[in-house]
Amino acid sequence: MDPPPGWLSGPRKKKPRLTGALVASSPQDVKFQDLVLFILEKKMGTTRRAFLMELARRKGFRVENELSDSVTHIVAENNSGSDVLEWLQIQKIKASSQLELLDVSWLIECMRAGKPVEMTGEHQLVVSRDCSACPSSGPQKAPPLAVQKISQYACQRRTTLNNHNQIFTDAFDILAENDEFRENEGPCLTFMRAASVLKSLPFTIISMKDIEGIPCLGDRVKSIIEEIIEDGESSAVKAVLNDERYKSFKLFTSVFGVGLKTSEKWFRMGFRTLSNIRSDKSLTFTRMQRAGFLYYEDLVSRVTRAEAEAVGVLVKEAVWASLPDAFVTMTGGFRRGKKTGHDVDFLITSPGATEEEEQQLLHKVISLWEHKGLLLYYDLVESTFEKLKLPSRKVDALDHFQKCFLILKLHHQRVDSDQSSWQEGKTWKAIRVDLVVCPYERRAFALLGWTGSRQFERDLRRYATHERKMIIDNHALYDKTKRIFLEAESEEEIFAHLGLDYIEPWERNA
């Protein structure tokens, strides 16, 4: 089988470095007027210097292209203070005793903080006492700070929506998606784990030194990071984005009900656009796919939080009409704090419901919405849950609770938001909704499982198996050593059973 686009069989070839005039900081962009920086190119290189200069200017620092009397701080990499002073002497520039000679680590810390940080002995460059060009001998420079220990498991990392490394994680998300389309499970997992760990970092990666000691970053991943640092983009990602197969699969799978097998079939038949697929009389579609095409424009547009909350009101009204004591919890990305999503998930459970009432609940909800003309599509999957069955050993196994995948008609008047984003003349929007009903005693496991993210759940199960000799899924937690099920009434109790610090839902965006 041919390798996926952009997959390099050996070390990547570095592009020729470009030289040219650099634009100096404009006065209106400068936040810190007392600092004037000059970044030394010696032992750093033109490309990296240009990258750091541009990044520092975006953060509000004044950075000069040329060394002048106005410069207050010289920043260097892999140079001692003596090296810098000798360079100044060669340039016939006299060093002032007020001039700060600093390692690039100081500038990197400044950019992470978004402001100048205190200069310590770890930042200041070493000047040997026998250096004839030295105005003074500075303090000794300490080794750079070690990267804080980071776990290989997403369930031991706190990952908020504040992603400091989006340029890298976007690249790995694209490469993972391409491998998923090609059913290359190994490379797909490699890129997913790399993206996940980078999303958790509380700082921006600026140099290859920044990723030392970080797990889940193999040679292939590191070469892509290096390329993005040096060139601002990845050739592998560029190749994927230009690949006809990737673009076709991306388009086809955007239709509700279309998976990899159908996408492969359509691609091999020569289809490249949805309009050609829709108009081809030889094709037959499932009920789900027909609904996906019928409401395509609505379903591919993002669901806003206001729309999700409006759907939540509809769900609660319908559920409470049958089970007044039921708990209805919005799960998925919205529970993790996301402002938009592609659908809305709800977990429904009732402390006083009988097994029969649980089984009939979604049937009653569907009937109510049909009567009100709100139901555009539904697929009800009955429960196959068995209380005595062990948790599934498959990491991505679907749970056995009763669930319904549906499309609801949401009238705009129910949404408290700006109506300018809605289609002119249309009074409603089709919204994808998933409903899950679970027994009350299983609510903590179901809530944890349906909150996500995908990688967080995958690593939680991997951690339980490899580190604790336990099996966890959306139904239960089983201790293989003690051969018992561990009960839990909350997510906090599940984390405690696993020996994990509790991680809030908004910190699970792995």
Stockholm file with secondary structure:
# STOCKHOLM 1.0

chainA/1-510         MDPPPGWLSGPRKKKPRLTGALVASSPQDVKFQDLVLFILEKKMGTTRRAFLMELARRKGFRVENELSDSVTHIVAENNSGSDVLEWLQIQKIKASSQLELLDVSWLIECMRAGKPVEMTGEHQLVVSRDCSACPSSGPQKAPPLAVQKISQYACQRRTTLNNHNQIFTDAFDILAENDEFRENEGPCLTFMRAASVLKSLPFTIISMKDIEGIPCLGDRVKSIIEEIIEDGESSAVKAVLNDERYKSFKLFTSVFGVGLKTSEKWFRMGFRTLSNIRSDKSLTFTRMQRAGFLYYEDLVSRVTRAEAEAVGVLVKEAVWASLPDAFVTMTGGFRRGKKTGHDVDFLITSPGATEEEEQQLLHKVISLWEHKGLLLYYDLVESTFEKLKLPSRKVDALDHFQKCFLILKLHHQRVDSDQSSWQEGKTWKAIRVDLVVCPYERRAFALLGWTGSRQFERDLRRYATHERKMIIDNHALYDKTKRIFLEAESEEEIFAHLGLDYIEPWERNA
#=GR chainA/1-510 SS CCCCTTCCSSCCCCCCCCCCCCCCCCGGGCSCTTCEEEECCTTTCHHHHHHHHHHHHHTTCEECSSCCTTCCEEEESSCCHHHHHHHHHHTTCCCCTTCEEEEHHHHHHHHHHTSCCCCCTTTBCCCCTTCTTCSSCCCCCCCCCCCCCCCSSGGGSCBCSCCTTHHHHHHHHHHHHHHHHTTCHHHHHHHHHHHHHHHTCSSCCCSGGGGTTCTTCCHHHHHHHHHHHHHSSCHHHHHHHTCHHHHHHHHHTTSTTCCHHHHHHHHHTTCCSHHHHHHCTTCCCCHHHHHHHHTHHHHHSCEEHHHHHHHHHHHHHHHHTTCTTCEEEECHHHHTTCSEESSEEEEEECTTCCHHHHHHHHHHHHHHHHHHTCEEEEEEECCCCCTTSCCCSSTTCCCCSEEEEEEEEEEGGGCCSCGGGSCTTCCEEEEEEEEEECCGGGHHHHHHHHHCCHHHHHHHHHHHHHHHSEEECSSCEEETTTTEECCCSSHHHHHHHTTCCCCCGGGBCC
#=GC SS_cons         CCCCTTCCSSCCCCCCCCCCCCCCCCGGGCSCTTCEEEECCTTTCHHHHHHHHHHHHHTTCEECSSCCTTCCEEEESSCCHHHHHHHHHHTTCCCCTTCEEEEHHHHHHHHHHTSCCCCCTTTBCCCCTTCTTCSSCCCCCCCCCCCCCCCSSGGGSCBCSCCTTHHHHHHHHHHHHHHHHTTCHHHHHHHHHHHHHHHTCSSCCCSGGGGTTCTTCCHHHHHHHHHHHHHSSCHHHHHHHTCHHHHHHHHHTTSTTCCHHHHHHHHHTTCCSHHHHHHCTTCCCCHHHHHHHHTHHHHHSCEEHHHHHHHHHHHHHHHHTTCTTCEEEECHHHHTTCSEESSEEEEEECTTCCHHHHHHHHHHHHHHHHHHTCEEEEEEECCCCCTTSCCCSSTTCCCCSEEEEEEEEEEGGGCCSCGGGSCTTCCEEEEEEEEEECCGGGHHHHHHHHHCCHHHHHHHHHHHHHHHSEEECSSCEEETTTTEECCCSSHHHHHHHTTCCCCCGGGBCC
//
